[in-house]
């Protein structure tokens, strides 16, 4: 339970996040402000207007993959509960 409340800068939190530091509210807000400033202050003809948070796509993909894994594990566990002991989970 105490591990859940470790600071973002701790070595364990970084190790659990593939060696990358975990972003807090400030970092996310600054990245969103950066994207907004780029959109507002650039020439629309020369700059793509679909600029977004620099790490949002990677973060979203990581969260979706984790949710998929946990959902799959949940259903496999439910499937095992209804199987005979000698059957194999496919």
C-alpha positions as CSV (number, residue, x, y, z in Angstrom):
1,X,0.0,0.0,0.0
2,X,2.8,2.4,0.8
3,X,4.4,1.9,-2.7
4,X,1.3,3.5,-4.2
5,X,2.2,6.8,-2.6
6,X,5.8,7.0,-3.5
7,X,6.9,10.3,-5.0
8,X,6.9,10.6,-8.8
9,X,10.7,11.1,-8.8
10,X,11.5,7.9,-7.0
11,X,13.6,5.2,-8.7
12,X,10.9,2.6,-8.3
13,X,8.2,4.7,-10.0
14,X,10.6,5.4,-12.9
15,X,11.5,1.7,-13.2
16,X,7.8,0.8,-13.3
17,X,7.4,3.3,-16.1
18,X,10.1,1.9,-18.4
19,X,12.8,4.1,-16.9
20,X,10.9,7.3,-17.8
21,X,9.9,9.9,-15.2
22,X,6.1,10.0,-14.6
23,X,4.5,13.3,-15.7
24,X,2.5,15.2,-13.1
25,X,-0.3,17.8,-13.6
26,X,2.2,20.5,-14.2
27,X,4.0,18.7,-17.0
28,X,0.8,17.8,-18.7
29,X,-0.5,21.4,-18.5
30,X,2.7,22.8,-19.9
31,X,2.7,20.4,-22.8
32,X,-0.9,21.3,-23.6
33,X,-0.1,25.0,-23.3
34,X,2.9,24.5,-25.7
35,X,0.7,22.8,-28.3
36,X,-1.9,25.6,-28.0
37,X,0.8,28.3,-28.4
38,X,2.2,26.6,-31.5
39,X,-1.2,26.5,-33.0
40,X,-2.0,30.1,-32.2
41,X,1.3,31.7,-33.1
42,X,2.2,29.8,-36.3
43,X,1.2,30.3,-39.9
44,X,-1.7,27.8,-40.6
45,X,-0.4,27.4,-44.2
46,X,3.0,26.3,-43.0
47,X,2.3,24.4,-39.8
48,X,0.0,21.5,-39.2
49,X,-2.9,22.4,-37.0
50,X,-3.4,18.9,-35.6
51,X,-0.5,19.4,-33.2
52,X,-1.3,17.8,-29.9
53,X,0.3,17.0,-26.5
54,X,3.7,15.5,-27.4
55,X,3.3,12.3,-25.5
56,X,-0.5,11.9,-25.5
57,X,-0.6,9.2,-28.2
58,X,2.0,7.1,-26.5
59,X,0.4,7.5,-23.1
60,X,-3.1,6.6,-24.5
61,X,-1.7,3.5,-26.3
62,X,0.0,2.3,-23.1
63,X,-3.2,2.8,-21.0
64,X,-5.3,1.0,-23.6
65,X,-2.8,-2.0,-23.8
66,X,-2.9,-2.3,-20.0
67,X,-6.7,-2.2,-19.9
68,X,-6.8,-4.8,-22.7
69,X,-4.4,-7.1,-20.8
70,X,-6.3,-6.8,-17.5
71,X,-9.7,-7.4,-19.3
72,X,-8.2,-10.5,-21.0
73,X,-6.8,-11.8,-17.7
74,X,-10.2,-11.3,-16.0
75,X,-12.0,-13.3,-18.7
76,X,-9.4,-16.0,-18.7
77,X,-9.8,-16.3,-14.9
78,X,-13.6,-16.5,-15.3
79,X,-13.2,-19.1,-18.0
80,X,-10.9,-21.2,-15.8
81,X,-13.4,-21.1,-13.0
82,X,-16.0,-22.9,-15.2
83,X,-13.6,-25.5,-16.7
84,X,-12.9,-29.0,-15.6
85,X,-9.6,-29.4,-13.9
86,X,-8.1,-31.4,-16.8
87,X,-9.1,-28.9,-19.6
88,X,-6.7,-26.4,-21.0
89,X,-7.5,-22.7,-21.5
90,X,-7.2,-21.7,-25.2
